[in-house]
Amino acid sequence: MLFATRMTSQTLIRPVADGLTERFDPTACLDERVRHEAALTDPVAPGRYIQVQGPDRTLLIPLGSEAIHIGRGLSADLHLDESSVSRRHAILVPRPSGARVLDDRSSNGTFVNGRRIQQADLSNGDVIVIGRIMLRYLEV
């Protein structure tokens, strides 16, 4: 009980790292090929995109008609070099009515609009969180 009596309110509420917040750029997690193919501006052509927003720039990754494997593994179509992302994290499947995201047995889960999912149909503007990476699904 001696330990408990020496704790002050400041000890209990002190923030982690004394209020310092790590600056994190999700666009830096993308591999060079994806960054090169991504558009830096608003989409001009109709289609479907994944938006990755960083502190200095926003990238739009065009989606084709094939399923996209998302993960940290080198074989991923959308390679995210971030430790919170599983090697095989999620699969984005295009459909005539939009797209569907499937969790690929990831460790940290896949979230759509704040809810952990196993699979979910996506609508324009939906936010997908994979590890520490936030993506936005856009239809133009």
C-alpha positions as CSV (number, residue, x, y, z in Angstrom):
1,M,0.0,0.0,0.0
2,L,3.0,2.3,0.3
3,F,3.1,2.5,-3.5
4,A,-0.5,3.6,-3.8
5,T,-0.1,6.4,-1.2
6,R,2.9,8.0,-3.1
7,M,1.0,8.4,-6.4
8,T,-0.3,11.8,-7.0
9,S,-3.0,13.0,-9.4
10,Q,-0.2,14.2,-11.7
11,T,1.3,10.7,-11.8
12,L,-2.1,9.2,-12.8
13,I,-3.0,11.7,-15.5
14,R,0.4,12.5,-17.1
15,P,0.1,11.8,-20.8
16,V,2.3,9.3,-22.6
17,A,5.6,10.8,-23.8
18,D,4.7,14.0,-21.9
19,G,2.3,15.3,-24.5
20,L,4.5,14.7,-27.6
21,T,2.6,13.3,-30.5
22,E,4.5,11.3,-33.2
23,R,4.1,12.8,-36.6
24,F,2.9,10.0,-39.0
25,D,2.7,10.2,-42.8
26,P,0.7,7.4,-44.2
27,T,1.7,8.3,-47.8
28,A,5.3,7.4,-46.9
29,C,4.1,3.9,-46.2
30,L,3.1,3.3,-49.8
31,D,5.7,1.7,-52.0
32,E,7.3,3.8,-54.8
33,R,5.3,2.1,-57.6
34,V,1.9,3.0,-56.0
35,R,3.0,6.6,-55.2
36,H,4.1,7.0,-58.8
37,E,0.8,5.8,-60.2
38,A,-1.3,7.8,-57.7
39,A,-2.7,11.2,-58.6
40,L,-1.8,14.2,-56.5
41,T,-5.0,16.1,-57.3
42,D,-8.7,15.5,-57.4
43,P,-9.8,12.8,-59.8
44,V,-10.8,14.1,-63.2
45,A,-11.9,10.8,-64.7
46,P,-15.0,9.0,-63.4
47,G,-14.1,6.0,-61.5
48,R,-13.3,4.5,-58.1
49,Y,-10.3,5.6,-56.0
50,I,-8.6,5.0,-52.6
51,Q,-7.5,8.2,-51.0
52,V,-4.5,8.3,-48.7
53,Q,-4.1,11.6,-46.9
54,G,-0.8,12.7,-45.5
55,P,0.2,15.9,-43.7
56,D,1.6,17.5,-46.9
57,R,-0.2,15.8,-49.7
58,T,-3.2,13.6,-50.6
59,L,-2.8,10.7,-53.0
60,L,-5.6,9.1,-55.1
61,I,-5.0,5.5,-56.1
62,P,-7.2,4.5,-59.0
63,L,-9.0,1.1,-58.6
64,G,-9.3,-1.2,-61.6
65,S,-11.5,-4.2,-62.2
66,E,-9.3,-6.7,-60.3
67,A,-9.3,-7.5,-56.6
68,I,-6.5,-5.6,-54.7
69,H,-4.7,-7.4,-51.9
70,I,-3.7,-4.9,-49.1
71,G,-0.9,-5.6,-46.7
72,R,2.7,-5.3,-45.5
73,G,3.9,-8.4,-47.5
74,L,5.9,-7.8,-50.7
75,S,3.3,-9.6,-52.7
76,A,0.5,-7.2,-51.8
77,D,-0.9,-5.1,-54.6
78,L,-1.3,-2.1,-52.2
79,H,1.9,-2.6,-50.1
80,L,1.8,-0.6,-46.8
81,D,5.2,-0.6,-45.1
82,E,3.9,-0.1,-41.6
83,S,4.3,-2.5,-38.6
84,S,0.6,-2.3,-37.6
85,V,-0.4,-3.7,-40.9
86,S,-0.5,-7.5,-41.3
87,R,1.4,-9.1,-44.3
88,R,-2.0,-10.1,-45.7
89,H,-4.4,-7.6,-44.1
90,A,-7.4,-7.0,-46.4
91,I,-8.8,-7.5,-49.9
92,L,-10.7,-4.9,-51.8
93,V,-13.0,-6.5,-54.4
94,P,-14.6,-4.3,-57.1
95,R,-18.3,-5.1,-57.8
96,P,-20.8,-3.6,-60.2
97,S,-22.5,-1.7,-57.4
98,G,-19.3,-0.4,-55.8
99,A,-16.7,-2.3,-53.9
100,R,-16.4,-4.7,-50.9
101,V,-13.6,-4.9,-48.4
102,L,-12.7,-8.3,-46.7
103,D,-10.5,-8.7,-43.7
104,D,-7.8,-11.3,-44.6
105,R,-7.4,-12.7,-41.1
106,S,-5.4,-9.7,-40.0
107,S,-3.9,-9.3,-36.5
108,N,-5.2,-5.8,-35.8
109,G,-8.5,-6.0,-37.7
110,T,-10.0,-4.0,-40.5
111,F,-12.4,-1.2,-39.7
112,V,-15.0,0.6,-41.8
113,N,-16.4,3.8,-40.4
114,G,-15.2,2.9,-36.9
115,R,-16.6,-0.7,-36.9
116,R,-14.5,-3.8,-37.0
117,I,-15.6,-5.9,-40.0
118,Q,-15.0,-9.3,-41.5
119,Q,-16.5,-7.9,-44.8
120,A,-18.4,-4.8,-45.7
121,D,-19.8,-3.2,-48.8
122,L,-18.3,0.2,-49.4
123,S,-20.1,3.5,-50.3
124,N,-18.6,6.8,-51.4
125,G,-16.7,8.4,-48.6
126,D,-16.4,5.4,-46.4
127,V,-13.2,5.4,-44.2
128,I,-11.2,2.1,-44.0
129,V,-8.7,1.8,-41.3
130,I,-5.9,-0.8,-41.7
131,G,-3.5,-0.8,-38.8
132,R,-2.5,2.9,-38.4
133,I,-3.4,3.7,-42.0
134,M,-6.6,5.5,-42.8
135,L,-7.9,5.1,-46.4
136,R,-11.0,6.7,-47.9
137,Y,-13.1,5.0,-50.6
138,L,-14.2,7.5,-53.3
139,E,-16.6,7.1,-56.3
140,V,-16.5,9.9,-58.9
